[in-house]
Amino acid sequence: ANITAVLTDARSYQLDEQFDVLFIDGPKAHNGELLERYLGNLKADGTVIVDDVRFHGLIDDPEAVVSRRLRPLVRKIGEFRERMLADPRFESEYLPSGDGVLICRRRKEYE
């Protein structure tokens, strides 16, 4: 298997290739935007892995957020996680260990 690391701003990078796996570990507020941007580069039965969807445990316990500046980010990450778990295009699993990982396998009927 080949792994290609491209170190640039993913919000403006253009890809033509198709991939088996997309790993999203960027600005957490942009998870949804990045997913939709690169969904066309995911093979029909590909997998999307999204890191840090627990965000220091704050997504599961939003009342623990003391910083008013963090509240919108925590809400946005939580909404993204719930949206992906309910998204019919994917069979998704949330792994809460560490900072949390979402594993989303694309359903073939949504290629």
C-alpha positions in Angstrom: 0.0 0.0 0.0 1.2 3.5 -0.8 0.7 6.4 1.5 1.0 9.9 0.1 1.4 12.8 2.6 0.7 16.2 1.2 1.6 19.0 3.6 -0.5 22.0 2.5 -3.8 23.8 3.3 -6.4 21.1 2.5 -9.1 23.8 2.0 -7.4 24.9 -1.2 -5.6 21.8 -2.5 -6.9 20.1 -5.6 -6.8 16.3 -6.2 -7.7 14.2 -9.2 -6.8 10.8 -7.8 -9.1 8.3 -6.1 -8.2 6.9 -2.6 -9.2 4.0 -0.5 -8.9 6.0 2.7 -9.1 9.7 3.5 -7.8 10.8 6.9 -9.1 14.1 8.2 -7.0 15.7 10.9 -7.2 19.4 10.2 -9.0 22.5 11.7 -11.8 20.8 13.6 -14.3 23.5 12.6 -13.8 22.5 9.0 -14.3 18.8 9.2 -17.6 18.9 7.3 -16.2 21.2 4.6 -13.1 19.0 4.1 -15.2 15.9 3.9 -17.5 17.3 1.3 -14.6 18.8 -0.6 -12.8 15.5 -1.0 -15.7 13.1 -1.1 -15.3 12.9 -4.8 -11.8 11.5 -4.3 -13.0 8.6 -2.1 -13.4 5.3 -3.9 -16.9 3.7 -3.8 -16.2 1.5 -0.8 -13.6 3.8 0.7 -13.2 4.8 4.3 -13.0 8.3 6.0 -11.2 8.5 9.3 -11.7 11.7 11.3 -9.5 12.4 14.3 -10.3 14.4 17.5 -14.1 14.1 17.4 -14.2 13.8 21.2 -12.1 17.0 21.7 -10.6 16.4 25.1 -13.9 14.9 26.3 -15.7 18.2 25.9 -18.0 16.9 23.1 -19.5 14.3 25.5 -19.6 16.8 28.3 -20.3 20.3 26.8 -21.2 21.7 30.2 -17.5 21.4 31.2 -16.6 24.0 28.6 -15.7 27.1 30.6 -14.3 29.2 27.7 -17.1 31.0 25.8 -14.8 31.0 22.8 -14.6 27.2 22.8 -18.4 26.6 23.0 -19.1 27.2 19.3 -16.2 24.9 18.3 -17.3 22.1 20.7 -20.9 22.4 19.4 -19.7 22.3 15.7 -17.5 19.2 16.3 -20.4 17.5 18.1 -22.9 18.3 15.4 -20.4 17.0 12.8 -19.9 13.7 14.7 -23.7 13.2 15.1 -24.3 14.1 11.4 -21.8 11.5 10.3 -23.2 8.8 12.5 -26.6 9.4 11.0 -25.4 10.0 7.4 -26.9 7.3 5.1 -24.0 7.6 2.7 -21.8 6.0 5.4 -21.7 3.1 7.9 -20.0 5.0 10.7 -18.5 4.0 14.1 -17.4 6.3 16.8 -14.4 5.2 19.0 -14.3 7.3 22.1 -10.8 6.3 23.3 -8.3 9.1 23.5 -9.6 12.2 21.7 -12.0 10.1 19.7 -12.0 8.8 16.2 -14.8 8.4 13.6 -14.5 5.6 11.1 -16.9 6.0 8.2 -17.1 3.4 5.5 -18.8 4.6 2.3 -21.9 2.6 1.3 -21.6 1.5 -2.3 -25.1 2.7 -3.2 -23.8 6.3 -2.5 -20.8 6.3 -4.8 
